[in-house]
């Protein structure tokens, strides 16, 4: 049997209240500021579609998925498929992406976990990308005047 491929995980402590972070994770206008200029469209209703549109490395993309869970100020999960992977649009080619927010001393911890990765290289690349997104979010919320 093949060795199990781990999940990609990124986590950051952000000096902001949970409610402010939750708003940043779910408000499309705020998402665009820290999430690489991505336009997100969704109702945030479980079972409803979510789309991500923008440009990455000079290529237009339109990724999609479904809202899997929505627990305000705590946990949000979606499925995610990107045509840029070159893989067919089939359920086995969708990632699971979970955003979790937890109150901690000094702020709130945001953890993003991406499952259903195809290789350890993909795990490393995805963890780097999510870490960059969380760093952008941290900078936006901790120093809003710089954006």
C-alpha positions as CSV (number, residue, x, y, z in Angstrom):
1,X,0.0,0.0,0.0
2,X,1.2,3.5,-0.8
3,X,2.5,5.7,2.0
4,X,-0.2,8.1,3.2
5,X,0.3,11.6,2.0
6,X,0.0,14.1,4.9
7,X,-2.2,17.2,5.0
8,X,-0.8,20.6,4.3
9,X,-1.1,22.7,7.4
10,X,-0.3,26.4,8.1
11,X,-1.0,28.2,11.4
12,X,-0.4,31.7,12.7
13,X,-1.2,33.6,15.9
14,X,-2.7,37.0,15.0
15,X,-3.2,39.8,17.4
16,X,-6.9,40.4,16.6
17,X,-10.2,39.2,18.1
18,X,-11.8,36.1,16.7
19,X,-14.7,38.1,15.3
20,X,-12.4,40.4,13.3
21,X,-10.6,37.3,11.9
22,X,-13.8,35.5,11.1
23,X,-14.9,38.6,9.1
24,X,-11.6,38.6,7.2
25,X,-12.1,35.0,6.3
26,X,-15.6,35.4,5.1
27,X,-16.0,38.9,3.6
28,X,-15.1,38.9,-0.1
29,X,-13.8,42.5,0.0
30,X,-11.4,41.7,2.8
31,X,-10.4,38.3,1.3
32,X,-9.2,40.1,-1.9
33,X,-6.8,42.2,0.2
34,X,-4.8,39.4,1.6
35,X,-5.6,36.4,-0.6
36,X,-3.5,37.3,-3.7
37,X,-6.3,39.5,-5.2
38,X,-8.8,36.6,-5.4
39,X,-12.4,37.4,-6.0
40,X,-14.5,34.9,-3.8
41,X,-18.2,34.4,-4.6
42,X,-20.4,32.3,-2.2
43,X,-23.4,32.5,0.1
44,X,-21.5,30.6,2.8
45,X,-24.5,28.2,3.0
46,X,-23.5,24.5,3.5
47,X,-23.9,22.7,0.2
48,X,-23.7,25.9,-1.8
49,X,-21.0,26.6,-4.4
50,X,-17.9,28.8,-3.8
51,X,-15.8,30.2,-6.6
52,X,-12.3,31.8,-6.6
53,X,-11.3,33.9,-9.5
54,X,-8.2,35.9,-10.2
55,X,-4.7,35.7,-11.8
56,X,-1.8,33.6,-10.6
57,X,1.6,33.7,-12.2
58,X,0.1,35.6,-15.1
59,X,-2.6,33.0,-15.7
60,X,-6.3,33.6,-15.2
61,X,-7.9,31.0,-13.0
62,X,-11.4,30.2,-11.8
63,X,-11.4,27.6,-9.1
64,X,-14.5,26.2,-7.5
65,X,-15.8,24.1,-4.7
66,X,-18.7,23.6,-2.2
67,X,-19.1,24.9,1.3
68,X,-18.9,21.8,3.6
69,X,-19.3,23.4,7.0
70,X,-19.8,26.8,8.5
71,X,-19.5,27.3,12.2
72,X,-19.3,31.1,12.8
73,X,-16.2,32.4,14.5
74,X,-14.8,28.8,14.8
75,X,-14.6,26.6,11.7
76,X,-15.2,26.7,8.0
77,X,-14.5,24.0,5.5
78,X,-14.8,23.8,1.7
79,X,-13.9,21.5,-1.2
80,X,-11.6,23.1,-3.7
81,X,-10.8,22.3,-7.4
82,X,-8.4,24.2,-9.6
83,X,-8.3,23.6,-13.4
84,X,-4.7,24.8,-13.2
85,X,-3.8,21.4,-11.8
86,X,-4.4,19.9,-15.2
87,X,-6.4,17.1,-13.5
88,X,-10.0,16.3,-14.6
89,X,-12.9,17.9,-12.7
90,X,-13.7,14.8,-10.6
91,X,-14.4,14.4,-6.9
92,X,-11.1,12.7,-6.3
93,X,-9.3,15.8,-7.6
94,X,-10.8,18.2,-5.1
95,X,-8.9,19.2,-2.0
96,X,-10.6,19.7,1.4
97,X,-9.7,23.0,3.0
98,X,-10.5,23.8,6.6
99,X,-10.1,27.2,8.3
100,X,-10.1,27.0,12.1
101,X,-10.0,30.0,14.5
102,X,-9.3,29.6,18.2
103,X,-8.8,32.2,20.9
104,X,-5.4,32.1,22.5
105,X,-3.4,34.3,24.9
106,X,-2.2,37.3,22.8
107,X,-4.8,36.9,20.0
108,X,-6.4,34.3,17.9
109,X,-4.8,31.3,16.2
110,X,-5.8,30.7,12.6
111,X,-5.1,27.2,11.1
112,X,-5.6,26.2,7.5
113,X,-5.5,22.5,6.7
114,X,-5.6,21.2,3.2
115,X,-6.4,17.5,2.6
116,X,-6.5,15.1,-0.4
117,X,-3.1,16.1,-1.6
118,X,-1.5,14.1,-4.4
119,X,2.2,14.2,-3.3
120,X,4.5,15.3,-0.6
121,X,5.7,18.0,-3.0
122,X,2.2,19.3,-3.3
123,X,1.9,19.3,0.5
124,X,5.0,21.4,0.7
125,X,3.9,23.9,-2.0
126,X,0.4,24.2,-0.5
127,X,1.7,24.7,3.1
128,X,4.0,27.5,1.7
129,X,1.1,29.1,-0.1
130,X,-1.2,28.9,3.0
131,X,1.5,30.3,5.2
132,X,1.9,33.3,2.8
133,X,-1.8,33.9,2.8
134,X,-1.9,33.8,6.7
135,X,1.1,36.1,6.9
136,X,-0.7,38.6,4.6
137,X,-3.8,38.3,6.8
138,X,-1.7,38.9,9.9
139,X,-0.1,42.0,8.4
140,X,-3.5,43.3,7.3
141,X,-5.2,42.9,10.6
142,X,-2.3,43.9,12.8
143,X,-1.2,46.9,10.8
144,X,-4.3,48.0,8.7
145,X,-2.7,51.3,7.8
146,X,-0.1,49.6,5.7
147,X,-2.6,48.2,3.2
